[in-house]
Amino acid sequence: MKFLLCRFLLCVAVATAALAPATAQVMPTVTLPPDTTHKFENPTGVPLVVKQPWYRGKLVKAVAIPAVLIGYGAYTFNGGGFYTNQQANRDIHRAFPTYRTSLDNYLIFAPYAELGLVALSGVESRDDRLNTLLVIGKSELFMLATVFAVKNLTRETRPDGSDNLSFPSGHTAQAFLAASIVHTEFRDKSQWYGIGAYTIATGVGALRMINTKHWQSDVVAGAGFGILAAHVGYLTHRNRWGRKPRILNGTTFTPTWVPGGAGFGMVWRPTQ
């Protein structure tokens, strides 16, 4: 009997050992909640946010190129510089002695036409249309204020002697402002949109010199003022990019009766 009892206990032990791994595999895993009691501590001492150098800031990037262009225009203003206004004017009219055109008066808005056509073709811009129009409006106001203020301060005579509002070129500033808007709105889709717009703006500056309306300093500085105005428009804009205009949210068209006949009225309920 003792022999049978020992044999029975040995079989039970072997069977339990064989079933133990299988039982361990099917046991559910308990996931402990994360420890958030010390989430604001920084035991390593490494800064959580790495501060960029000052020269990589948005403001520096925005004013770098305009500062170079405006600085060069001021450097060559009134006959200064290693390649003077008079020398540039002489070389231009040697190449184009009799060519004159009014095309520059219309090309200044060509980049805006490109902006509208590209948007209508279905290419998605960086910002919605309302925000883009707001940026354009602010940029235009800044450009006009600065350009005409500098014109009246410098009182430089035009190459053709027509008046004393030569520096900087307002036509060139307008063209480069519009080109900068096009470049900013569509550069994530293709750089060629911006290249085309800047090519048109450069052509406007060249035509202003060919038409004896501006010196080289006027054109170069005008390009700087235009680009600067576009950057200021974007940097000072506080609307959320890509957000639908609030005035359109909750707006419904409902039939209503007016004296003398039926009409349609608009009921506006702004979204909270």
C-alpha positions in Angstrom: 0.0 0.0 0.0 2.8 2.4 0.8 4.3 1.7 -2.6 1.1 2.5 -4.4 0.6 5.7 -2.4 4.1 6.9 -3.1 3.6 6.2 -6.8 0.3 8.1 -6.9 1.9 11.2 -5.2 4.8 11.0 -7.7 2.3 11.1 -10.7 0.4 14.0 -9.2 3.6 16.0 -8.8 4.7 15.3 -12.4 1.3 16.3 -13.8 1.3 19.6 -11.7 4.8 20.4 -13.0 3.8 19.9 -16.6 0.7 22.0 -16.3 2.4 24.9 -14.5 3.9 26.6 -17.7 0.7 26.5 -19.5 -1.1 28.0 -16.6 1.4 30.8 -16.4 1.0 31.7 -20.1 -2.7 32.3 -19.9 -2.6 34.5 -16.8 -3.7 38.1 -17.6 -1.1 40.8 -17.6 -1.7 43.6 -15.2 -0.6 47.1 -16.5 0.3 49.5 -13.7 -0.8 53.2 -14.3 2.1 55.5 -15.1 3.7 57.4 -12.2 2.7 61.0 -12.6 3.7 62.2 -9.1 7.1 63.4 -10.3 6.3 64.4 -13.9 7.4 68.0 -13.5 10.8 67.1 -12.1 13.9 67.1 -14.3 16.5 65.0 -12.4 19.0 65.0 -15.3 19.2 68.8 -15.4 19.0 68.8 -19.2 16.8 71.7 -20.5 13.5 70.3 -21.8 13.3 73.0 -24.5 16.5 73.8 -26.4 16.6 77.5 -27.2 17.6 78.3 -30.7 20.4 80.9 -31.4 19.2 84.4 -32.0 20.2 84.3 -35.6 17.8 81.5 -36.3 14.7 83.3 -35.0 11.8 84.2 -37.2 12.4 87.9 -37.0 16.0 87.6 -38.1 15.0 85.4 -41.1 12.3 87.9 -42.0 14.5 91.0 -42.1 17.8 89.5 -43.3 17.2 89.7 -47.1 15.2 93.0 -47.0 17.9 94.6 -44.9 20.6 93.6 -47.5 18.5 95.0 -50.4 17.5 98.2 -48.6 21.1 98.6 -47.4 22.5 98.3 -50.9 20.0 100.7 -52.2 21.0 103.3 -49.5 24.7 102.6 -50.2 24.3 103.4 -53.9 21.9 106.2 -53.3 22.8 109.6 -54.8 25.8 108.3 -56.8 27.5 106.2 -54.2 28.9 102.7 -54.3 31.3 100.8 -56.5 28.8 100.6 -59.4 27.0 103.9 -59.3 23.4 104.8 -60.4 24.8 106.8 -63.3 26.9 103.9 -64.5 24.0 101.5 -64.4 21.7 103.9 -66.2 24.3 104.4 -68.9 24.8 100.7 -69.5 21.0 100.0 -69.5 20.3 102.6 -72.2 23.2 101.4 -74.3 21.4 98.0 -74.4 17.9 99.5 -74.7 18.4 103.0 -76.3 14.9 103.5 -77.6 12.7 100.8 -76.0 9.9 102.2 -73.8 6.7 100.5 -72.6 3.9 100.9 -70.1 3.8 97.2 -69.3 5.4 97.7 -65.9 2.2 99.5 -64.8 0.2 96.3 -65.2 2.8 93.7 -64.3 2.9 94.9 -60.7 -0.3 93.0 -60.0 0.6 89.9 -62.1 1.7 87.9 -59.0 -1.7 88.4 -57.4 -3.3 87.2 -60.6 -1.1 84.1 -60.4 -2.2 83.7 -56.7 -5.8 83.7 -57.7 -5.5 81.4 -60.7 -3.4 78.8 -58.8 -6.0 78.8 -56.0 -8.9 78.5 -58.4 -7.2 75.6 -60.1 -7.5 73.6 -56.9 -4.0 73.9 -55.4 -4.3 74.3 -51.7 -2.6 77.3 -50.3 -1.0 77.6 -46.9 -3.8 79.7 -45.4 -7.5 80.0 -46.1 -8.7 82.8 -48.4 -9.9 85.1 -45.6 -6.6 85.0 -43.7 -4.7 85.5 -47.0 -6.7 88.6 -47.8 -6.1 89.9 -44.3 -2.3 89.4 -44.6 -2.4 91.1 -48.0 -4.3 94.1 -46.7 -1.9 94.6 -43.7 1.2 94.1 -46.0 -0.1 96.6 -48.5 -0.7 99.3 -45.8 2.7 98.8 -44.4 4.4 98.9 -47.8 2.6 102.1 -48.9 3.2 103.9 -45.6 7.0 103.1 -45.6 7.6 103.6 -49.3 5.9 107.0 -49.5 7.4 108.2 -46.2 10.9 107.4 -47.5 10.1 109.0 -50.9 9.1 112.3 -49.2 12.2 112.2 -46.9 14.8 111.5 -49.6 13.4 113.7 -52.4 15.6 112.0 -55.0 15.1 113.2 -58.6 14.1 110.6 -61.1 16.4 109.9 -64.1 13.9 111.6 -66.4 13.6 114.6 -64.1 9.8 114.2 -63.9 9.6 114.6 -60.1 11.6 114.2 -56.8 10.0 110.9 -55.6 12.4 108.4 -57.1 13.7 106.5 -54.0 12.5 103.8 -53.5 10.6 102.3 -56.4 6.9 101.9 -55.5 6.2 99.7 -58.6 9.0 97.3 -57.6 7.9 97.2 -54.0 4.4 96.3 -55.0 5.6 93.6 -57.4 7.9 92.0 -54.8 5.3 92.2 -52.1 2.8 90.2 -54.2 5.5 87.8 -55.2 6.4 87.2 -51.6 2.8 86.4 -50.8 2.7 83.9 -53.7 5.9 82.3 -52.5 4.8 81.9 -48.9 1.3 80.5 -49.8 2.5 77.9 -52.3 6.1 77.1 -51.4 5.0 73.8 -49.7 3.4 72.7 -52.9 6.1 73.8 -55.4 8.9 76.3 -55.4 8.1 77.1 -59.0 5.1 79.3 -58.1 7.4 81.6 -56.2 10.1 81.5 -58.8 7.6 82.6 -61.4 6.3 85.4 -59.3 9.7 86.7 -58.4 10.7 86.6 -62.1 7.8 88.8 -62.9 8.7 91.2 -60.1 12.3 91.4 -61.3 11.0 92.2 -64.7 9.0 95.1 -63.3 12.2 96.5 -61.7 14.1 96.2 -64.9 11.4 97.9 -66.9 11.4 100.8 -64.4 15.0 101.4 -65.2 14.6 100.9 -68.9 11.8 103.5 -68.9 14.1 106.0 -67.2 11.8 106.2 -64.2 14.2 104.8 -61.5 17.8 104.4 -60.7 19.2 101.0 -59.7 19.2 102.0 -56.0 15.5 102.7 -56.2 14.7 99.3 -57.6 16.9 97.3 -55.3 15.6 99.1 -52.2 12.0 98.9 -53.5 12.4 95.1 -53.7 13.6 95.1 -50.1 10.6 97.2 -48.9 8.2 94.9 -50.7 9.6 91.7 -49.2 9.8 93.3 -45.8 6.1 94.3 -45.9 5.0 90.8 -46.7 7.0 89.4 -43.8 5.6 92.0 -41.5 2.1 91.0 -42.6 2.6 87.4 -41.8 4.5 88.0 -38.5 1.8 90.3 -37.1 -1.1 88.0 -38.1 -2.8 86.3 -35.2 -5.6 84.3 -36.8 -5.3 80.6 -36.7 -4.0 79.2 -39.9 -6.5 76.9 -41.8 -9.4 77.9 -39.6 -12.7 78.6 -41.3 -13.9 82.1 -41.0 -16.2 82.5 -37.9 -18.7 84.6 -39.9 -19.5 81.6 -42.1 -20.0 79.1 -39.2 -23.6 78.8 -38.2 -24.8 81.0 -41.1 -28.0 79.6 -42.8 -30.2 80.9 -45.5 -33.9 80.8 -44.7 -37.0 82.0 -46.7 -38.6 85.2 -45.3 -41.3 87.5 -46.4 -40.7 91.2 -47.0 -43.3 93.9 -47.8 -44.2 93.6 -51.5 -43.1 90.1 -52.1 -41.0 87.1 -51.1 -37.3 87.2 -50.6 -34.4 85.4 -48.9 -32.8 86.6 -45.8 -29.6 85.5 -44.0 -29.7 84.5 -40.4 -26.3 84.6 -38.7 -25.6 82.6 -35.5 -21.9 82.8 -34.6 -20.3 79.6 -33.3 -19.4 79.8 -29.6 
